[in-house]
């Protein structure tokens, strides 16, 4: 299975919107539970999601019970939640290129675009 960075962004946004810190499963309406589960598992092991895990024998992926985003998860999402930044990234890279891009590289690109945007907002040049 290839990573779906649009789904990764959607998962992180959904976690950020939660109002409770009680661990709970994450369900995204209209999305395949197994695909969401596997992406959530990857995000958990990448250190972006805080929670607990269990590995049911009948499941091909670990069940993640989400508490919140980690500090690194919040940092990553800060760059990716800006619609202008995300739009520019999606225009510049194909879905296949995004799927193959390490999270650190994607974060660096997003942060770079966000820096340009912020500098432009305060009159220091940039986007």
N, C-alpha and C positions, 0 to 999 in steps of 0.2 A: 504494500500500500504506500502510495506517495503522500507526503505531507500536503495538506491544504492550508495555506497560510491565511486565506480568507476565513476558514473555520477556526484557526488558531486565534485570530483577532476576535472573532465572534465569541469564542469561549472565554477569553480574557475579559472582554467587555461585560459578559454576563456575570462573571465572578465579581468584577468590580462593582456592579450594580446591586449585589446582594446586600441586605441590611442586617443580616444575622451572622455571627461568627460561629454558630453551631455547625459542626461538620454535617454535611448532607450531600447526597448525590447531585450531580448537575445534569439537568435534562434540558435539551434545546428542542423546542417544538419544530417539527418539520425536518429534523435531521436524524439520520440513522444512528441509533443508540450505540452500535458497535464502533462506528467510525468516530463518533464523538468520544466514546470511552477510550479508544486507542490514542487519539490525539491528546486527551486529558492525561492519560498515563505518561505520554512522552513529555508533556509540559511539567508534570509532577517530578519526573526523574531529571528534567533539565533544571530544576530548581526555581521554576516560575510560579508554581502553585503550592500552597501550604494546605495540608490536610493529612488524612490517614489513608492507608491502602490495605486491601485484602486481595488474595488471589483465589477466587472460587475455582474448584477443579473443573467445573463445566464451562468456564469462560476463557476465551483466548487472550484476554487482556486483564490487567489488574483493575479492580474496582477502586476508584478514587472517591473518597468522601471529602469534599472541598470545605475548607475553612475560610480561606482568603487567598489573595495573591501574596507572594513573598515580596521583599524589597526589590529584588531583581525583576520580578513580574510586573510590579508597578512601574519601574523604570522602562522596561520594554514597551509596556502599553502606553506610557506617556508619549512615546514617539509615534506609535501606531494608531492611537485613537484620533489624532488630528486628521480630519477628513481630507484636507488639502495635501498633507504629507502622504496619507495612504493612497489617495487618488494618483499622485505623481509617481509613487512606487509602482502601482498597478499599470500605469501607462508605460513605464520604462522597462518593466520586466514581464515576461510571459508567466503564466501559472507554473509551467514546468521549471523555469529559471528560479522562481520564488521557492518552489518545493525543494530544490536542490541547494538553496542558499543557506549557509549556517546562520543560526539565530543571531549570533554576535555581529555578523556582517550586515544582516538586515537591520538590526538595532542601530549600528553605526551609520548606515545610510539614512534611516529615519531621524536619528538625532541630528545629523548634519543638515537635513532639510528643515528640521524644527528650529535649529540655530539660525539658519538664514531667515526663516519666517519671523522669529523673535527679534532679530537685529533690525529687520525691515520695519517692524512695529514701533521700535524706539528710535528710528532714524539713523541707524548705524550702517545702512546699506543692506545688501542681500535682497531676498525675496519678498 
